Amino acid sequence: MNFDDTPQEAAFRAEAKAWIGANAPKQYEDELRKASLGRVGLKGANILEVAKAWQKKKADAGWACLHWPKEYGGRGSSPIERVIWQQEEGPFGRLSSMFIIGHGMCGPTMMAFAGEEQKRKYLPPLASGEKIWCQLFSEPAGGSDVAGLRTRAEKQGDEWVVNGQKIWTSGAHYSDYGILLTRTDPTVAKHKGLTMFFLDMKSPGVEVRPIKQASGASDFNEVYFTDVRIPDSQRLGQVNDGWNVSLTTLMNERMSIGAGVATGFPELFDFCNSLMLDDGPAIENRAVRSKLANWAVKASGLKYTSMRAISALSRGERPGPENSIGKLVAGSMIQDVATYALDLQGAAGALNGPEDAEAAGKFQAMLLRAPGTRVEGGTDEIMRNIIAERVLGLPGDIRVDKDVPFNKIPTKGRA
């Protein structure tokens, strides 16, 4: 693996760095640097408005959704140039968190399956941050098993009437549009009777209810559909081929999450450098150093695994299982790191507020957000199955409901 920039990549990096230096909202830089997983906010400013303004500024200058074609609001850059931009954007990249689903999952799905007129209409405002999109997949009875969903779509003339419920929908409360996976034929096997649509989240019959999390935030939502009418022109892919369409979304989701997931190790290392224990500085304690060494090795492994994917992108190749591995390892690691940081804080670890808690409460926020990281984009168990079956070539799980018509699958225990 060669991690040195080519002359073209070096020139691109210099141009990106210069533009960011001249245009980034530097008044928020300190706050963004101190932000952590589960706690990104700005004092005295609406982070959504600041994020939209920064995204629009990038789009106007040709720095938004770099890898997208120019006609859809992008720059037509190579995948490696996108990575270089993310490296140079640094803390200001945290302002892009509410656009991750739209840019990383909904946009690629629209690009692959929407009509040309729709792509030219909907993708540029998505790239510029003027319109935010969400992904409506998970349901109370179909989380990791997406094909188990029960939200129905029934054809009436040139429209589809949708009834059902989605849950754990990130950002639905501030989204303008969403991509929606529904069941259109319950008489065939569960993977075969699905159809994908996109819809206006302000459509009559759509109700969004934020879910209160343990951290006090409300990033996720329940979404209810009551006789929501969607034109057939907003269908993505063929009728009953929604599973294949959803695979595009899910693969992009894992790439977006796996490539950028945090580990918490740099924050813990800095914290241990400044923390005093009863017997002296924490960084000089042998038990602490042993823990840090183990996590340093893991963090290093994740870094170079990510670089392997970057190196493949630079050569124009498709990355392998690196992002599934990254998500699996980092998801559990950040939970362990946060738990250990609170153990080091002793009784003070029970404090949660940024004004009262040590390290501005960043480890408390990490711990409360970590389970969400381990679930979104595929649970740990799903990631292990992917790696076992597709990388190691192990036999797949026995799936007794795979070829059974969906309406014949038992929904209760044994009689």
C-alpha positions as CSV (number, residue, x, y, z in Angstrom):
1,M,0.0,0.0,0.0
2,N,1.3,3.4,-0.9
3,F,-0.3,6.2,1.1
4,D,1.7,9.1,-0.5
5,D,-0.3,11.5,-2.6
6,T,0.2,11.5,-6.4
7,P,1.1,14.9,-7.9
8,Q,-2.6,15.3,-8.9
9,E,-3.8,14.3,-5.4
10,A,-1.3,16.7,-3.8
11,A,-2.5,19.6,-6.0
12,F,-6.1,18.7,-5.1
13,R,-5.3,18.6,-1.4
14,A,-3.6,22.0,-1.5
15,E,-6.6,23.6,-3.3
16,A,-9.1,22.1,-0.9
17,K,-7.0,23.2,2.1
18,A,-6.7,26.7,0.8
19,W,-10.5,27.0,0.2
20,I,-11.4,25.6,3.6
21,G,-9.0,27.9,5.3
22,A,-10.5,30.9,3.5
23,N,-14.2,30.0,3.9
24,A,-14.9,27.7,6.9
25,P,-17.0,29.1,9.7
26,K,-14.0,29.4,12.1
27,Q,-16.1,31.0,14.9
28,Y,-17.4,27.5,15.6
29,E,-14.1,25.6,15.3
30,D,-13.3,25.3,19.0
31,E,-16.7,23.9,19.8
32,L,-16.7,21.5,16.9
33,R,-13.2,20.2,18.0
34,K,-14.5,19.6,21.5
35,A,-17.7,17.8,20.2
36,S,-17.9,14.0,20.5
37,L,-20.0,11.1,19.4
38,G,-23.5,11.8,20.8
39,R,-22.8,15.4,21.6
40,V,-22.5,17.9,18.7
41,G,-24.0,21.3,19.5
42,L,-23.3,25.0,19.2
43,K,-23.9,27.5,22.0
44,G,-25.9,30.5,20.8
45,A,-26.5,29.0,17.3
46,N,-28.8,26.6,15.6
47,I,-26.5,23.8,14.4
48,L,-29.0,22.8,11.6
49,E,-28.9,26.4,10.2
50,V,-25.1,26.6,10.5
51,A,-24.7,23.2,8.8
52,K,-27.1,24.2,5.9
53,A,-25.2,27.4,5.4
54,W,-21.8,25.6,5.3
55,Q,-23.1,23.0,2.9
56,K,-24.6,25.6,0.6
57,K,-21.4,27.5,0.5
58,K,-19.5,24.3,-0.4
59,A,-22.0,23.6,-3.1
60,D,-21.8,27.0,-4.6
61,A,-18.1,26.7,-4.9
62,G,-18.2,23.1,-6.3
63,W,-17.1,21.3,-3.1
64,A,-20.3,19.4,-2.2
65,C,-20.8,15.7,-2.9
66,L,-17.5,15.6,-4.7
67,H,-17.9,12.2,-6.3
68,W,-21.3,12.9,-7.7
69,P,-21.6,13.9,-11.4
70,K,-21.6,17.7,-12.0
71,E,-25.1,17.7,-13.5
72,Y,-26.5,16.4,-10.1
73,G,-24.7,18.9,-7.9
74,G,-21.4,17.2,-7.5
75,R,-17.9,17.8,-8.8
76,G,-17.2,14.6,-10.7
77,S,-14.1,13.9,-8.5
78,S,-12.5,10.5,-7.9
79,P,-13.3,8.5,-4.7
80,I,-9.8,9.3,-3.4
81,E,-10.3,13.0,-3.8
82,R,-13.5,12.7,-1.7
83,V,-11.4,11.0,1.1
84,I,-8.8,13.8,0.8
85,W,-11.5,16.4,1.2
86,Q,-12.8,14.7,4.4
87,Q,-9.3,14.7,5.8
88,E,-8.8,18.4,5.2
89,E,-12.3,19.5,6.3
90,G,-11.4,18.3,9.8
91,P,-13.7,19.4,12.6
92,F,-16.0,21.3,10.1
93,G,-17.0,17.9,8.8
94,R,-19.0,17.4,11.9
95,L,-21.5,19.9,10.4
96,S,-22.3,17.3,7.7
97,S,-23.7,14.7,10.1
98,M,-27.3,15.6,9.3
99,F,-26.6,15.1,5.6
100,I,-24.9,11.7,5.8
101,I,-28.1,9.7,5.1
102,G,-29.1,11.9,2.2
103,H,-25.7,12.1,0.6
104,G,-24.4,8.6,1.5
105,M,-27.6,6.5,1.0
106,C,-30.6,8.2,-0.5
107,G,-28.6,10.1,-3.2
108,P,-26.9,7.0,-4.6
109,T,-30.2,5.1,-4.6
110,M,-31.9,8.0,-6.5
111,M,-29.0,8.1,-8.9
112,A,-29.3,4.4,-9.6
113,F,-33.1,4.1,-10.0
114,A,-34.8,7.5,-10.4
115,G,-35.7,8.9,-13.9
116,E,-33.3,11.5,-15.4
117,E,-35.8,14.4,-14.9
118,Q,-36.2,13.4,-11.2
119,K,-32.4,13.2,-10.7
120,R,-31.9,16.7,-12.1
121,K,-34.8,18.0,-10.0
122,Y,-34.1,16.4,-6.6
123,L,-30.3,15.7,-6.4
124,P,-28.8,19.2,-6.7
125,P,-30.9,20.6,-3.7
126,L,-29.9,17.4,-1.8
127,A,-26.2,18.0,-2.5
128,S,-26.4,21.6,-1.5
129,G,-28.1,20.8,1.8
130,E,-31.2,22.9,0.9
131,K,-33.3,19.7,1.2
132,I,-32.6,16.9,3.8
133,W,-33.5,13.3,3.2
134,C,-34.1,10.3,5.5
135,Q,-34.4,6.6,5.1
136,L,-37.6,4.8,6.1
137,F,-36.7,1.1,6.5
138,S,-36.8,-0.3,10.1
139,E,-40.1,-1.3,11.7
140,P,-41.0,-2.6,15.1
141,A,-41.2,-6.1,13.6
142,G,-38.4,-5.7,11.1
143,G,-35.2,-4.1,12.2
144,S,-32.1,-6.0,11.1
145,D,-34.4,-8.3,9.1
146,V,-35.5,-5.5,6.7
147,A,-37.4,-8.0,4.6
148,G,-39.8,-8.6,7.5
149,L,-41.4,-5.2,7.2
150,R,-45.2,-4.9,7.2
151,T,-45.9,-1.3,5.9
152,R,-48.3,-1.9,3.0
153,A,-48.6,-0.1,-0.3
154,E,-51.7,-0.8,-2.4
155,K,-52.1,0.4,-6.0
156,Q,-55.1,2.7,-6.8
157,G,-55.0,4.0,-10.3
158,D,-51.8,6.0,-10.8
159,E,-51.1,6.2,-7.1
160,W,-50.1,3.9,-4.2
161,V,-51.8,4.2,-0.8
162,V,-49.4,3.5,2.1
163,N,-50.3,2.5,5.6
164,G,-48.0,1.4,8.4
165,Q,-45.2,2.4,10.7
166,K,-41.5,2.9,10.7
167,I,-39.2,3.3,13.7
168,W,-35.6,4.5,14.5
169,T,-35.7,6.9,11.5
170,S,-32.8,9.2,11.9
171,G,-33.5,12.9,11.2
172,A,-37.1,12.4,10.1
173,H,-38.2,15.4,12.2
174,Y,-36.2,17.8,10.1
175,S,-36.2,15.9,6.7
176,D,-38.0,17.2,3.6
177,Y,-38.0,13.9,1.7
178,G,-37.4,10.2,2.4
179,I,-37.0,6.9,0.6
180,L,-39.6,4.3,1.7
181,L,-39.5,0.5,1.5
182,T,-43.0,-1.1,1.5
183,R,-44.7,-4.4,1.0
184,T,-46.7,-4.6,-2.2
185,D,-47.3,-8.4,-2.5
186,P,-47.7,-10.5,0.7
187,T,-48.4,-13.7,-1.2
188,V,-44.7,-14.2,-2.3
189,A,-41.5,-14.8,-0.3
190,K,-40.7,-11.9,2.0
191,H,-37.7,-10.6,-0.1
192,K,-39.8,-10.7,-3.3
193,G,-42.8,-8.6,-2.5
194,L,-41.2,-5.3,-1.6
195,T,-41.3,-2.0,-3.6
196,M,-39.3,1.2,-3.0
197,F,-40.6,4.8,-3.3
198,F,-39.5,8.3,-2.5
199,L,-41.9,10.8,-0.9
200,D,-42.4,14.3,0.5
201,M,-42.2,14.0,4.3
202,K,-44.9,16.8,4.5
203,S,-47.4,14.6,2.6
204,P,-50.9,14.4,4.2
205,G,-51.1,11.3,6.4
206,V,-47.4,11.3,7.5
207,E,-46.9,11.8,11.2
208,V,-43.4,12.0,12.8
209,R,-42.9,11.4,16.5
210,P,-39.4,12.0,18.0
211,I,-38.1,9.3,20.3
212,K,-36.6,10.5,23.6
213,Q,-33.2,8.8,24.1
214,A,-31.4,8.1,27.3
215,S,-29.0,10.9,26.5
216,G,-31.9,13.4,26.4
217,A,-31.5,13.9,22.7
218,S,-34.1,12.9,20.1
219,D,-32.2,12.0,16.9
220,F,-34.5,9.0,16.1
221,N,-38.2,9.0,15.3
222,E,-41.3,6.9,14.8
223,V,-43.0,7.6,11.5
224,Y,-46.7,6.7,10.9
225,F,-48.4,6.5,7.5
226,T,-52.2,6.7,7.3
227,D,-53.6,6.5,3.7
228,V,-50.5,8.4,2.4
229,R,-50.8,8.7,-1.4
230,I,-47.6,8.4,-3.5
231,P,-47.7,8.8,-7.3
232,D,-46.4,5.8,-9.2
233,S,-43.9,8.1,-10.9
234,Q,-42.1,8.2,-7.5
235,R,-41.5,4.5,-7.5
236,L,-37.8,3.5,-7.5
237,G,-37.2,0.3,-9.5
238,Q,-39.8,-2.2,-10.6
239,V,-42.8,-3.3,-8.6
240,N,-41.8,-6.1,-6.1
241,D,-38.1,-5.5,-6.8
242,G,-37.6,-3.3,-3.8
243,W,-35.2,-5.8,-2.2
244,N,-32.6,-5.3,-4.9
245,V,-33.1,-1.5,-4.8
246,S,-32.7,-1.6,-1.0
247,L,-29.4,-3.4,-1.3
248,T,-27.9,-0.3,-3.0
249,T,-29.1,1.8,-0.1
250,L,-27.8,-0.7,2.6
251,M,-24.4,-1.2,1.0
252,N,-23.9,2.6,0.8
253,E,-25.1,2.9,4.4
254,R,-22.5,0.5,5.7
255,M,-19.8,2.3,3.6
256,S,-20.9,5.7,5.0
257,I,-21.0,4.5,8.6
258,G,-18.1,2.1,8.5
259,A,-15.7,4.5,6.9
260,G,-16.2,7.3,9.4
261,V,-17.0,5.6,12.7
262,A,-15.1,7.0,15.8
263,T,-13.3,4.9,18.3
264,G,-13.0,7.3,21.3
265,F,-9.3,6.4,21.7
266,P,-7.8,9.8,21.0
267,E,-10.2,11.4,23.5
268,L,-9.3,8.8,26.2
269,F,-5.6,9.2,25.6
270,D,-5.8,13.0,26.1
271,F,-8.1,12.5,29.1
272,C,-5.6,10.1,30.8
273,N,-2.8,12.6,30.1
274,S,-4.5,15.2,32.2
275,L,-6.2,13.0,34.9
276,M,-4.7,12.6,38.4
277,L,-5.4,9.4,40.3
278,D,-4.7,8.8,44.0
279,D,-1.2,7.4,43.2
280,G,-0.3,10.0,40.5
281,P,-1.0,10.9,36.9
282,A,-3.3,8.3,35.2
283,I,-0.9,8.0,32.2
284,E,1.8,6.7,34.5
285,N,-0.4,4.0,36.1
286,R,0.5,0.5,34.8
287,A,-3.1,-0.8,34.6
288,V,-4.2,2.3,32.7
289,R,-1.2,2.1,30.3
290,S,-2.0,-1.6,29.6
291,K,-5.6,-0.7,28.7
292,L,-4.4,2.2,26.5
293,A,-1.9,0.0,24.7
294,N,-4.5,-2.6,23.8
295,W,-6.8,0.1,22.4
296,A,-3.9,1.8,20.6
297,V,-3.3,-1.5,18.8
298,K,-7.0,-1.7,17.8
299,A,-7.1,1.9,16.7
300,S,-4.0,1.4,14.7
301,G,-5.4,-1.7,13.1
302,L,-8.6,0.2,12.2
303,K,-6.6,3.1,10.7
304,Y,-4.6,0.9,8.4
305,T,-7.6,-1.2,7.5
306,S,-9.3,2.1,6.4
307,M,-6.2,3.0,4.5
308,R,-6.4,-0.3,2.7
309,A,-9.8,0.8,1.4
310,I,-8.5,4.2,0.5
311,S,-5.6,2.7,-1.3
312,A,-8.0,0.5,-3.3
313,L,-10.1,3.5,-4.2
314,S,-7.0,5.3,-5.3
315,R,-6.3,2.5,-7.8
316,G,-9.9,2.6,-9.0
317,E,-10.7,-0.7,-7.3
318,R,-13.8,-1.6,-5.2
319,P,-13.0,-1.9,-1.5
320,G,-13.5,-5.2,0.2
321,P,-15.0,-5.9,3.6
322,E,-13.0,-3.2,5.3
323,N,-16.0,-1.0,6.3
324,S,-18.0,-3.9,7.8
325,I,-14.9,-4.8,9.8
326,G,-14.4,-1.2,10.8
327,K,-18.0,-0.8,12.0
328,L,-17.9,-4.0,14.0
329,V,-14.7,-3.3,15.8
330,A,-15.1,0.4,16.4
331,G,-18.7,0.1,17.5
332,S,-17.9,-2.1,20.5
333,M,-14.6,-0.3,21.1
334,I,-16.1,3.1,21.7
335,Q,-18.5,1.6,24.2
336,D,-15.7,-0.1,26.1
337,V,-13.5,3.1,26.0
338,A,-16.4,5.3,27.3
339,T,-17.1,2.8,30.1
340,Y,-13.5,2.8,31.2
341,A,-13.3,6.6,31.2
342,L,-16.3,6.7,33.5
343,D,-14.6,4.1,35.8
344,L,-11.6,6.4,36.0
345,Q,-13.8,9.3,37.0
346,G,-15.2,7.4,40.0
347,A,-18.3,8.9,41.5
348,A,-18.0,11.9,39.2
349,G,-18.7,9.7,36.3
350,A,-22.4,9.8,37.3
351,L,-22.6,13.5,36.3
352,N,-23.8,14.0,32.7
353,G,-24.1,17.7,32.0
354,P,-21.3,19.3,30.0
355,E,-21.0,22.0,32.7
356,D,-20.6,19.6,35.6
357,A,-19.0,16.4,34.3
358,E,-15.3,15.9,33.7
359,A,-14.1,16.4,30.1
360,A,-17.3,18.3,29.4
361,G,-19.3,15.0,29.6
362,K,-18.0,13.7,26.3
363,F,-17.6,10.1,27.6
364,Q,-21.0,10.1,29.1
365,A,-22.4,11.2,25.7
366,M,-20.3,8.5,24.0
367,L,-21.6,5.8,26.3
368,L,-25.2,6.7,25.8
369,R,-24.8,7.0,22.0
370,A,-22.6,3.8,21.5
371,P,-25.5,1.3,21.4
372,G,-27.0,3.2,18.5
373,T,-23.7,3.0,16.6
374,R,-23.7,-0.7,17.1
375,V,-27.2,-1.1,15.7
376,E,-27.4,1.4,12.9
377,G,-26.4,0.2,9.5
378,G,-26.6,-3.5,10.6
379,T,-26.1,-4.9,14.1
380,D,-22.9,-6.6,15.3
381,E,-24.5,-9.9,14.6
382,I,-25.3,-8.9,11.0
383,M,-21.8,-7.6,10.5
384,R,-20.4,-10.9,11.8
385,N,-22.6,-12.9,9.4
386,I,-21.5,-10.8,6.4
387,I,-17.8,-11.3,7.3
388,A,-18.3,-15.0,8.0
389,E,-20.3,-15.8,4.8
390,R,-18.8,-13.3,2.3
391,V,-15.2,-13.1,3.5
392,L,-14.4,-16.4,5.2
393,G,-16.8,-18.4,3.0
394,L,-18.5,-20.1,6.0
395,P,-22.0,-21.6,5.5
396,G,-24.9,-19.3,5.9
397,D,-27.5,-19.4,8.7
398,I,-30.5,-21.7,8.2
399,R,-33.4,-19.5,7.2
400,V,-36.6,-21.5,7.4
401,D,-38.8,-18.5,6.3
402,K,-36.7,-17.7,3.2
403,D,-39.0,-19.3,0.6
404,V,-42.4,-19.1,2.5
405,P,-45.0,-16.6,1.3
406,F,-44.9,-13.7,3.7
407,N,-48.6,-14.0,4.7
408,K,-48.0,-17.6,5.6
409,I,-45.1,-16.9,8.0
410,P,-46.3,-17.6,11.6
411,T,-46.3,-14.4,13.8
412,K,-47.1,-16.2,17.1
413,G,-45.5,-18.9,19.1
414,R,-46.5,-22.6,18.9
415,A,-50.1,-23.4,19.6
